[in-house]
Amino acid sequence: MLLRACPRCGGDLHVTEDVYGSFNQCMQCGHIQDLPDVRVTASVKRVTAKAKDNVAA
C-alpha cells in the first residue's frame, strides 16, 4: 500500500490486478494507475533447466 500517493486526491493506493494486468487503485477516489508488466522469463528458464537435470539424474 502506498500511503497518500494518489495524484488526484492524495489518498492511499493499493496494488490489485485483474485479467488485464496489475494496477494501483486509490481507496478514497477510485483513481487507477496501470503498472508495467513484469517479465521473469530468465529465472523461469533456470528453474526449468534445474528440474530437467534432477529428473535425468
N, CA, C and O atoms as a Maestro MAE file, in Angstrom:
{
 s_m_m2io_version
 :::
 2.0.0
}

f_m_ct {
 s_m_title
 :::
 protein
 m_atom[228] {
  # First column is atom index #
  i_m_mmod_type
  r_m_x_coord
  r_m_y_coord
  r_m_z_coord
  i_m_residue_number
  s_m_chain_name
  s_m_pdb_residue_name
  s_m_pdb_atom_name
  i_m_atomic_number
  :::
  1 25 0.842 -1.164 0.000 1 A "MET " " N  " 7
  2 3 0.000 0.000 0.000 1 A "MET " " CA " 6
  3 2 0.896 1.239 0.000 1 A "MET " " C  " 6
  4 15 1.883 1.315 0.731 1 A "MET " " O  " 8
  5 25 0.532 2.178 -0.818 2 A "LEU " " N  " 7
  6 3 1.262 3.445 -0.894 2 A "LEU " " CA " 6
  7 2 0.405 4.519 -0.233 2 A "LEU " " C  " 6
  8 15 -0.642 4.899 -0.757 2 A "LEU " " O  " 8
  9 25 0.853 4.999 0.909 3 A "LEU " " N  " 7
  10 3 0.073 5.972 1.654 3 A "LEU " " CA " 6
  11 2 0.198 7.363 1.058 3 A "LEU " " C  " 6
  12 15 1.300 7.815 0.747 3 A "LEU " " O  " 8
  13 25 -0.919 8.034 0.900 4 A "ARG " " N  " 7
  14 3 -1.011 9.413 0.412 4 A "ARG " " CA " 6
  15 2 -0.295 9.604 -0.922 4 A "ARG " " C  " 6
  16 15 0.378 10.614 -1.124 4 A "ARG " " O  " 8
  17 25 -0.436 8.635 -1.837 5 A "ALA " " N  " 7
  18 3 0.291 8.685 -3.107 5 A "ALA " " CA " 6
  19 2 -0.601 8.933 -4.318 5 A "ALA " " C  " 6
  20 15 -0.097 8.977 -5.440 5 A "ALA " " O  " 8
  21 25 -1.893 9.096 -4.131 6 A "CYS " " N  " 7
  22 3 -2.792 9.319 -5.268 6 A "CYS " " CA " 6
  23 2 -2.541 10.700 -5.858 6 A "CYS " " C  " 6
  24 15 -2.570 11.693 -5.130 6 A "CYS " " O  " 8
  25 25 -2.293 10.784 -7.179 7 A "PRO " " N  " 7
  26 3 -2.037 12.086 -7.797 7 A "PRO " " CA " 6
  27 2 -3.302 12.947 -7.898 7 A "PRO " " C  " 6
  28 15 -3.206 14.163 -8.063 7 A "PRO " " O  " 8
  29 25 -4.470 12.337 -7.803 8 A "ARG " " N  " 7
  30 3 -5.717 13.083 -7.947 8 A "ARG " " CA " 6
  31 2 -6.214 13.667 -6.619 8 A "ARG " " C  " 6
  32 15 -6.584 14.840 -6.557 8 A "ARG " " O  " 8
  33 25 -6.224 12.846 -5.555 9 A "CYS " " N  " 7
  34 3 -6.803 13.323 -4.294 9 A "CYS " " CA " 6
  35 2 -5.854 13.243 -3.104 9 A "CYS " " C  " 6
  36 15 -6.175 13.742 -2.025 9 A "CYS " " O  " 8
  37 25 -4.680 12.616 -3.285 10 A "GLY " " N  " 7
  38 3 -3.747 12.462 -2.175 10 A "GLY " " CA " 6
  39 2 -4.095 11.308 -1.254 10 A "GLY " " C  " 6
  40 15 -3.596 11.232 -0.131 10 A "GLY " " O  " 8
  41 25 -4.954 10.404 -1.726 11 A "GLY " " N  " 7
  42 3 -5.366 9.253 -0.918 11 A "GLY " " CA " 6
  43 2 -4.371 8.107 -0.995 11 A "GLY " " C  " 6
  44 15 -3.280 8.249 -1.547 11 A "GLY " " O  " 8
  45 25 -4.762 6.974 -0.436 12 A "ASP " " N  " 7
  46 3 -3.910 5.789 -0.346 12 A "ASP " " CA " 6
  47 2 -4.136 4.866 -1.542 12 A "ASP " " C  " 6
  48 15 -5.276 4.574 -1.903 12 A "ASP " " O  " 8
  49 25 -3.037 4.407 -2.156 13 A "LEU " " N  " 7
  50 3 -3.113 3.494 -3.293 13 A "LEU " " CA " 6
  51 2 -2.821 2.079 -2.832 13 A "LEU " " C  " 6
  52 15 -1.947 1.857 -1.994 13 A "LEU " " O  " 8
  53 25 -3.558 1.120 -3.382 14 A "HIS " " N  " 7
  54 3 -3.247 -0.284 -3.123 14 A "HIS " " CA " 6
  55 2 -3.117 -1.000 -4.458 14 A "HIS " " C  " 6
  56 15 -3.781 -0.643 -5.432 14 A "HIS " " O  " 8
  57 25 -2.253 -2.019 -4.499 15 A "VAL " " N  " 7
  58 3 -1.987 -2.768 -5.725 15 A "VAL " " CA " 6
  59 2 -3.007 -3.884 -5.839 15 A "VAL " " C  " 6
  60 15 -3.258 -4.613 -4.879 15 A "VAL " " O  " 8
  61 25 -3.591 -4.010 -7.014 16 A "THR " " N  " 7
  62 3 -4.534 -5.091 -7.295 16 A "THR " " CA " 6
  63 2 -4.356 -5.499 -8.746 16 A "THR " " C  " 6
  64 15 -3.623 -4.842 -9.485 16 A "THR " " O  " 8
  65 25 -5.011 -6.565 -9.164 17 A "GLU " " N  " 7
  66 3 -4.889 -6.995 -10.555 17 A "GLU " " CA " 6
  67 2 -6.182 -7.630 -11.022 17 A "GLU " " C  " 6
  68 15 -6.991 -8.108 -10.226 17 A "GLU " " O  " 8
  69 25 -6.356 -7.621 -12.342 18 A "ASP " " N  " 7
  70 3 -7.481 -8.283 -12.976 18 A "ASP " " CA " 6
  71 2 -6.964 -9.014 -14.206 18 A "ASP " " C  " 6
  72 15 -5.756 -9.213 -14.336 18 A "ASP " " O  " 8
  73 25 -7.841 -9.414 -15.104 19 A "VAL " " N  " 7
  74 3 -7.408 -10.179 -16.277 19 A "VAL " " CA " 6
  75 2 -6.528 -9.363 -17.217 19 A "VAL " " C  " 6
  76 15 -5.837 -9.937 -18.059 19 A "VAL " " O  " 8
  77 25 -6.537 -8.042 -17.094 20 A "TYR " " N  " 7
  78 3 -5.754 -7.183 -17.976 20 A "TYR " " CA " 6
  79 2 -4.388 -6.825 -17.405 20 A "TYR " " C  " 6
  80 15 -3.559 -6.273 -18.128 20 A "TYR " " O  " 8
  81 25 -4.125 -7.119 -16.140 21 A "GLY " " N  " 7
  82 3 -2.831 -6.827 -15.537 21 A "GLY " " CA " 6
  83 2 -2.964 -6.184 -14.168 21 A "GLY " " C  " 6
  84 15 -4.055 -6.112 -13.602 21 A "GLY " " O  " 8
  85 25 -1.839 -5.720 -13.648 22 A "SER " " N  " 7
  86 3 -1.792 -5.115 -12.313 22 A "SER " " CA " 6
  87 2 -1.974 -3.606 -12.399 22 A "SER " " C  " 6
  88 15 -1.638 -2.981 -13.405 22 A "SER " " O  " 8
  89 25 -2.510 -3.033 -11.327 23 A "PHE " " N  " 7
  90 3 -2.695 -1.591 -11.279 23 A "PHE " " CA " 6
  91 2 -2.794 -1.127 -9.835 23 A "PHE " " C  " 6
  92 15 -3.124 -1.900 -8.935 23 A "PHE " " O  " 8
  93 25 -2.498 0.159 -9.632 24 A "ASN " " N  " 7
  94 3 -2.721 0.816 -8.344 24 A "ASN " " CA " 6
  95 2 -4.096 1.449 -8.390 24 A "ASN " " C  " 6
  96 15 -4.471 2.055 -9.393 24 A "ASN " " O  " 8
  97 25 -4.854 1.313 -7.307 25 A "GLN " " N  " 7
  98 3 -6.167 1.944 -7.235 25 A "GLN " " CA " 6
  99 2 -6.284 2.706 -5.926 25 A "GLN " " C  " 6
  100 15 -5.942 2.191 -4.861 25 A "GLN " " O  " 8
  101 25 -6.773 3.942 -6.019 26 A "CYS " " N  " 7
  102 3 -6.941 4.775 -4.833 26 A "CYS " " CA " 6
  103 2 -8.136 4.272 -4.028 26 A "CYS " " C  " 6
  104 15 -9.198 4.001 -4.589 26 A "CYS " " O  " 8
  105 25 -7.966 4.149 -2.734 27 A "MET " " N  " 7
  106 3 -9.038 3.671 -1.864 27 A "MET " " CA " 6
  107 2 -10.073 4.762 -1.582 27 A "MET " " C  " 6
  108 15 -11.201 4.458 -1.193 27 A "MET " " O  " 8
  109 25 -9.695 6.035 -1.777 28 A "GLN " " N  " 7
  110 3 -10.624 7.117 -1.488 28 A "GLN " " CA " 6
  111 2 -11.435 7.539 -2.719 28 A "GLN " " C  " 6
  112 15 -12.657 7.657 -2.637 28 A "GLN " " O  " 8
  113 25 -10.767 7.768 -3.863 29 A "CYS " " N  " 7
  114 3 -11.478 8.307 -5.031 29 A "CYS " " CA " 6
  115 2 -11.620 7.317 -6.180 29 A "CYS " " C  " 6
  116 15 -12.367 7.585 -7.121 29 A "CYS " " O  " 8
  117 25 -10.923 6.172 -6.132 30 A "GLY " " N  " 7
  118 3 -11.050 5.169 -7.183 30 A "GLY " " CA " 6
  119 2 -10.136 5.372 -8.377 30 A "GLY " " C  " 6
  120 15 -10.209 4.611 -9.342 30 A "GLY " " O  " 8
  121 25 -9.275 6.382 -8.335 31 A "HIS " " N  " 7
  122 3 -8.334 6.630 -9.441 31 A "HIS " " CA " 6
  123 2 -7.482 5.387 -9.692 31 A "HIS " " C  " 6
  124 15 -7.066 4.716 -8.748 31 A "HIS " " O  " 8
  125 25 -7.221 5.078 -10.974 32 A "ILE " " N  " 7
  126 3 -6.461 3.879 -11.338 32 A "ILE " " CA " 6
  127 2 -5.206 4.265 -12.112 32 A "ILE " " C  " 6
  128 15 -5.258 5.102 -13.013 32 A "ILE " " O  " 8
  129 25 -4.070 3.646 -11.755 33 A "GLN " " N  " 7
  130 3 -2.803 3.786 -12.480 33 A "GLN " " CA " 6
  131 2 -2.358 2.394 -12.894 33 A "GLN " " C  " 6
  132 15 -2.153 1.527 -12.045 33 A "GLN " " O  " 8
  133 25 -2.206 2.172 -14.211 34 A "ASP " " N  " 7
  134 3 -1.714 0.877 -14.680 34 A "ASP " " CA " 6
  135 2 -0.254 0.704 -14.293 34 A "ASP " " C  " 6
  136 15 0.515 1.665 -14.297 34 A "ASP " " O  " 8
  137 25 0.126 -0.530 -13.956 35 A "LEU " " N  " 7
  138 3 1.512 -0.856 -13.637 35 A "LEU " " CA " 6
  139 2 2.131 -1.588 -14.819 35 A "LEU " " C  " 6
  140 15 1.437 -2.334 -15.510 35 A "LEU " " O  " 8
  141 25 3.428 -1.389 -15.065 36 A "PRO " " N  " 7
  142 3 4.072 -2.098 -16.180 36 A "PRO " " CA " 6
  143 2 4.106 -3.600 -15.928 36 A "PRO " " C  " 6
  144 15 4.188 -4.044 -14.783 36 A "PRO " " O  " 8
  145 25 4.043 -4.377 -17.005 37 A "ASP " " N  " 7
  146 3 4.137 -5.832 -16.894 37 A "ASP " " CA " 6
  147 2 5.543 -6.222 -16.479 37 A "ASP " " C  " 6
  148 15 6.516 -5.624 -16.938 37 A "ASP " " O  " 8
  149 25 5.655 -7.211 -15.624 38 A "VAL " " N  " 7
  150 3 6.944 -7.716 -15.168 38 A "VAL " " CA " 6
  151 2 7.164 -9.070 -15.811 38 A "VAL " " C  " 6
  152 15 6.306 -9.949 -15.734 38 A "VAL " " O  " 8
  153 25 8.308 -9.236 -16.442 39 A "ARG " " N  " 7
  154 3 8.606 -10.500 -17.112 39 A "ARG " " CA " 6
  155 2 9.735 -11.203 -16.363 39 A "ARG " " C  " 6
  156 15 10.747 -10.584 -16.033 39 A "ARG " " O  " 8
  157 25 9.563 -12.480 -16.101 40 A "VAL " " N  " 7
  158 3 10.550 -13.249 -15.348 40 A "VAL " " CA " 6
  159 2 11.009 -14.463 -16.140 40 A "VAL " " C  " 6
  160 15 11.237 -15.526 -15.564 40 A "VAL " " O  " 8
  161 25 11.143 -14.321 -17.431 41 A "THR " " N  " 7
  162 3 11.463 -15.466 -18.279 41 A "THR " " CA " 6
  163 2 12.830 -16.057 -17.967 41 A "THR " " C  " 6
  164 15 12.993 -17.274 -18.053 41 A "THR " " O  " 8
  165 25 13.823 -15.241 -17.606 42 A "ALA " " N  " 7
  166 3 15.169 -15.762 -17.345 42 A "ALA " " CA " 6
  167 2 15.165 -16.692 -16.138 42 A "ALA " " C  " 6
  168 15 15.753 -17.772 -16.196 42 A "ALA " " O  " 8
  169 25 14.520 -16.297 -15.053 43 A "SER " " N  " 7
  170 3 14.507 -17.152 -13.868 43 A "SER " " CA " 6
  171 2 13.666 -18.397 -14.095 43 A "SER " " C  " 6
  172 15 13.973 -19.451 -13.539 43 A "SER " " O  " 8
  173 25 12.620 -18.301 -14.891 44 A "VAL " " N  " 7
  174 3 11.798 -19.473 -15.193 44 A "VAL " " CA " 6
  175 2 12.609 -20.473 -16.003 44 A "VAL " " C  " 6
  176 15 12.495 -21.679 -15.782 44 A "VAL " " O  " 8
  177 25 13.419 -19.998 -16.929 45 A "LYS " " N  " 7
  178 3 14.251 -20.895 -17.734 45 A "LYS " " CA " 6
  179 2 15.274 -21.614 -16.855 45 A "LYS " " C  " 6
  180 15 15.535 -22.800 -17.055 45 A "LYS " " O  " 8
  181 25 15.861 -20.897 -15.874 46 A "ARG " " N  " 7
  182 3 16.838 -21.523 -14.974 46 A "ARG " " CA " 6
  183 2 16.188 -22.610 -14.136 46 A "ARG " " C  " 6
  184 15 16.750 -23.696 -13.995 46 A "ARG " " O  " 8
  185 25 15.030 -22.342 -13.584 47 A "VAL " " N  " 7
  186 3 14.334 -23.321 -12.750 47 A "VAL " " CA " 6
  187 2 13.959 -24.535 -13.582 47 A "VAL " " C  " 6
  188 15 14.091 -25.667 -13.117 47 A "VAL " " O  " 8
  189 25 13.492 -24.316 -14.809 48 A "THR " " N  " 7
  190 3 13.127 -25.419 -15.692 48 A "THR " " CA " 6
  191 2 14.346 -26.266 -16.022 48 A "THR " " C  " 6
  192 15 14.255 -27.494 -16.038 48 A "THR " " O  " 8
  193 25 15.483 -25.637 -16.285 49 A "ALA " " N  " 7
  194 3 16.707 -26.375 -16.596 49 A "ALA " " CA " 6
  195 2 17.159 -27.201 -15.393 49 A "ALA " " C  " 6
  196 15 17.596 -28.340 -15.562 49 A "ALA " " O  " 8
  197 25 17.064 -26.650 -14.186 50 A "LYS " " N  " 7
  198 3 17.442 -27.390 -12.981 50 A "LYS " " CA " 6
  199 2 16.515 -28.580 -12.766 50 A "LYS " " C  " 6
  200 15 16.970 -29.652 -12.365 50 A "LYS " " O  " 8
  201 25 15.243 -28.409 -13.024 51 A "ALA " " N  " 7
  202 3 14.284 -29.503 -12.849 51 A "ALA " " CA " 6
  203 2 14.576 -30.629 -13.832 51 A "ALA " " C  " 6
  204 15 14.471 -31.803 -13.475 51 A "ALA " " O  " 8
  205 25 14.939 -30.290 -15.062 52 A "LYS " " N  " 7
  206 3 15.270 -31.312 -16.061 52 A "LYS " " CA " 6
  207 2 16.529 -32.074 -15.651 52 A "LYS " " C  " 6
  208 15 16.606 -33.287 -15.846 52 A "LYS " " O  " 8
  209 25 17.521 -31.372 -15.083 53 A "ASP " " N  " 7
  210 3 18.752 -32.025 -14.625 53 A "ASP " " CA " 6
  211 2 18.457 -33.006 -13.491 53 A "ASP " " C  " 6
  212 15 19.035 -34.092 -13.446 53 A "ASP " " O  " 8
  213 25 17.572 -32.635 -12.587 54 A "ASN " " N  " 7
  214 3 17.227 -33.509 -11.463 54 A "ASN " " CA " 6
  215 2 16.479 -34.755 -11.927 54 A "ASN " " C  " 6
  216 15 16.667 -35.829 -11.357 54 A "ASN " " O  " 8
  217 25 15.644 -34.632 -12.939 55 A "VAL " " N  " 7
  218 3 14.890 -35.774 -13.455 55 A "VAL " " CA " 6
  219 2 15.819 -36.733 -14.190 55 A "VAL " " C  " 6
  220 15 15.668 -37.951 -14.088 55 A "VAL " " O  " 8
  221 25 16.783 -36.183 -14.933 56 A "ALA " " N  " 7
  222 3 17.703 -37.012 -15.714 56 A "ALA " " CA " 6
  223 2 18.668 -37.782 -14.810 56 A "ALA " " C  " 6
  224 15 19.147 -38.847 -15.202 56 A "ALA " " O  " 8
  225 25 18.961 -37.279 -13.632 57 A "ALA " " N  " 7
  226 3 19.945 -37.909 -12.733 57 A "ALA " " CA " 6
  227 2 19.423 -39.124 -12.029 57 A "ALA " " C  " 6
  228 15 20.146 -39.744 -11.249 57 A "ALA " " O  " 8
  :::
 }
 m_bond[227] {
  # First column is bond index #
  i_m_from
  i_m_to
  i_m_order
  :::
  1 1 2 1
  2 2 3 1
  3 3 4 2
  4 3 5 1
  5 5 6 1
  6 6 7 1
  7 7 8 2
  8 7 9 1
  9 9 10 1
  10 10 11 1
  11 11 12 2
  12 11 13 1
  13 13 14 1
  14 14 15 1
  15 15 16 2
  16 15 17 1
  17 17 18 1
  18 18 19 1
  19 19 20 2
  20 19 21 1
  21 21 22 1
  22 22 23 1
  23 23 24 2
  24 23 25 1
  25 25 26 1
  26 26 27 1
  27 27 28 2
  28 27 29 1
  29 29 30 1
  30 30 31 1
  31 31 32 2
  32 31 33 1
  33 33 34 1
  34 34 35 1
  35 35 36 2
  36 35 37 1
  37 37 38 1
  38 38 39 1
  39 39 40 2
  40 39 41 1
  41 41 42 1
  42 42 43 1
  43 43 44 2
  44 43 45 1
  45 45 46 1
  46 46 47 1
  47 47 48 2
  48 47 49 1
  49 49 50 1
  50 50 51 1
  51 51 52 2
  52 51 53 1
  53 53 54 1
  54 54 55 1
  55 55 56 2
  56 55 57 1
  57 57 58 1
  58 58 59 1
  59 59 60 2
  60 59 61 1
  61 61 62 1
  62 62 63 1
  63 63 64 2
  64 63 65 1
  65 65 66 1
  66 66 67 1
  67 67 68 2
  68 67 69 1
  69 69 70 1
  70 70 71 1
  71 71 72 2
  72 71 73 1
  73 73 74 1
  74 74 75 1
  75 75 76 2
  76 75 77 1
  77 77 78 1
  78 78 79 1
  79 79 80 2
  80 79 81 1
  81 81 82 1
  82 82 83 1
  83 83 84 2
  84 83 85 1
  85 85 86 1
  86 86 87 1
  87 87 88 2
  88 87 89 1
  89 89 90 1
  90 90 91 1
  91 91 92 2
  92 91 93 1
  93 93 94 1
  94 94 95 1
  95 95 96 2
  96 95 97 1
  97 97 98 1
  98 98 99 1
  99 99 100 2
  100 99 101 1
  101 101 102 1
  102 102 103 1
  103 103 104 2
  104 103 105 1
  105 105 106 1
  106 106 107 1
  107 107 108 2
  108 107 109 1
  109 109 110 1
  110 110 111 1
  111 111 112 2
  112 111 113 1
  113 113 114 1
  114 114 115 1
  115 115 116 2
  116 115 117 1
  117 117 118 1
  118 118 119 1
  119 119 120 2
  120 119 121 1
  121 121 122 1
  122 122 123 1
  123 123 124 2
  124 123 125 1
  125 125 126 1
  126 126 127 1
  127 127 128 2
  128 127 129 1
  129 129 130 1
  130 130 131 1
  131 131 132 2
  132 131 133 1
  133 133 134 1
  134 134 135 1
  135 135 136 2
  136 135 137 1
  137 137 138 1
  138 138 139 1
  139 139 140 2
  140 139 141 1
  141 141 142 1
  142 142 143 1
  143 143 144 2
  144 143 145 1
  145 145 146 1
  146 146 147 1
  147 147 148 2
  148 147 149 1
  149 149 150 1
  150 150 151 1
  151 151 152 2
  152 151 153 1
  153 153 154 1
  154 154 155 1
  155 155 156 2
  156 155 157 1
  157 157 158 1
  158 158 159 1
  159 159 160 2
  160 159 161 1
  161 161 162 1
  162 162 163 1
  163 163 164 2
  164 163 165 1
  165 165 166 1
  166 166 167 1
  167 167 168 2
  168 167 169 1
  169 169 170 1
  170 170 171 1
  171 171 172 2
  172 171 173 1
  173 173 174 1
  174 174 175 1
  175 175 176 2
  176 175 177 1
  177 177 178 1
  178 178 179 1
  179 179 180 2
  180 179 181 1
  181 181 182 1
  182 182 183 1
  183 183 184 2
  184 183 185 1
  185 185 186 1
  186 186 187 1
  187 187 188 2
  188 187 189 1
  189 189 190 1
  190 190 191 1
  191 191 192 2
  192 191 193 1
  193 193 194 1
  194 194 195 1
  195 195 196 2
  196 195 197 1
  197 197 198 1
  198 198 199 1
  199 199 200 2
  200 199 201 1
  201 201 202 1
  202 202 203 1
  203 203 204 2
  204 203 205 1
  205 205 206 1
  206 206 207 1
  207 207 208 2
  208 207 209 1
  209 209 210 1
  210 210 211 1
  211 211 212 2
  212 211 213 1
  213 213 214 1
  214 214 215 1
  215 215 216 2
  216 215 217 1
  217 217 218 1
  218 218 219 1
  219 219 220 2
  220 219 221 1
  221 221 222 1
  222 222 223 1
  223 223 224 2
  224 223 225 1
  225 225 226 1
  226 226 227 1
  227 227 228 2
  :::
 }
}
